[in-house]
Amino acid sequence: MNVIRISVSHPHETIVQRAREIWLQLGQPDGQDLAIWLEAERELSERRRAVDQELLQETFDSFDYMTGRRGPTSLDLT
């Protein structure tokens, strides 16, 4: 059985960059660090899942009916 493993974690620097963008958009508020950090993580995870889902769909859609070969048969989200 073929398995695709998709990781939805993000490098620390990517989260830092997005959190800073959000912080600037909100007018640099004090005391919002955790909320902004969590929002940055959430946004990045949603974007990553959308891209991963699109790639996964393309892989599953790549079944070759002539040869019987196909893409993965299961998905492991880690």
C-alpha positions as CSV (number, residue, x, y, z in Angstrom):
1,M,0.0,0.0,0.0
2,N,1.3,3.4,-0.9
3,V,1.1,6.1,1.8
4,I,1.4,9.9,1.6
5,R,2.5,11.6,4.7
6,I,1.8,15.3,5.0
7,S,3.2,17.5,7.7
8,V,1.4,20.7,8.5
9,S,4.0,22.2,10.8
10,H,5.8,25.4,9.8
11,P,9.3,26.6,10.4
12,H,9.5,29.0,13.3
13,E,10.7,31.9,11.1
14,T,7.7,31.5,8.8
15,I,5.3,31.9,11.8
16,V,7.4,34.8,13.1
17,Q,7.1,36.6,9.7
18,R,3.3,36.1,9.5
19,A,2.8,37.1,13.1
20,R,4.7,40.3,12.5
21,E,2.6,41.0,9.4
22,I,-0.6,40.5,11.4
23,W,0.7,42.6,14.3
24,L,1.5,45.5,11.9
25,Q,-1.9,45.2,10.2
26,L,-3.5,45.5,13.6
27,G,-1.6,48.7,14.4
28,Q,1.1,47.1,16.6
29,P,-1.2,46.4,19.7
30,D,0.3,45.5,23.1
31,G,-0.6,42.4,24.9
32,Q,-1.8,40.5,21.9
33,D,1.3,38.3,21.3
34,L,-0.2,34.9,21.9
35,A,-3.4,35.6,20.0
36,I,-1.5,37.0,17.0
37,W,0.9,34.0,17.1
38,L,-2.0,31.5,17.2
39,E,-3.7,33.4,14.3
40,A,-0.5,33.2,12.3
41,E,-0.2,29.4,12.9
42,R,-3.8,28.9,12.0
43,E,-3.6,30.9,8.8
44,L,-0.4,29.1,7.7
45,S,-1.9,25.7,8.5
46,E,-5.0,26.4,6.5
47,R,-2.9,27.5,3.5
48,R,-0.7,24.4,3.8
49,R,-3.7,22.1,4.0
50,A,-5.3,23.7,0.9
51,V,-2.1,23.2,-1.1
52,D,-1.6,19.7,0.3
53,Q,-5.2,18.7,-0.5
54,E,-4.8,20.0,-4.1
55,L,-1.6,18.0,-4.6
56,L,-3.1,15.0,-3.0
57,Q,-6.2,15.2,-5.3
58,E,-3.9,15.4,-8.3
59,T,-2.0,12.3,-7.2
60,F,-5.2,10.3,-6.6
61,D,-6.6,11.5,-9.9
62,S,-3.5,10.3,-11.7
63,F,-4.7,6.7,-11.8
64,D,-3.6,5.2,-15.1
65,Y,-6.5,2.9,-16.2
66,M,-4.4,1.4,-19.0
67,T,-1.6,0.1,-16.8
68,G,-3.5,-0.3,-13.6
69,R,-1.0,1.8,-11.8
70,R,-2.2,4.5,-9.4
71,G,-1.1,6.9,-6.8
72,P,-1.2,6.4,-3.1
73,T,-3.9,4.4,-1.5
74,S,-3.9,6.0,2.0
75,L,-3.2,9.3,3.6
76,D,-1.3,9.9,6.9
77,L,-1.7,13.5,8.2
78,T,1.0,14.1,10.7
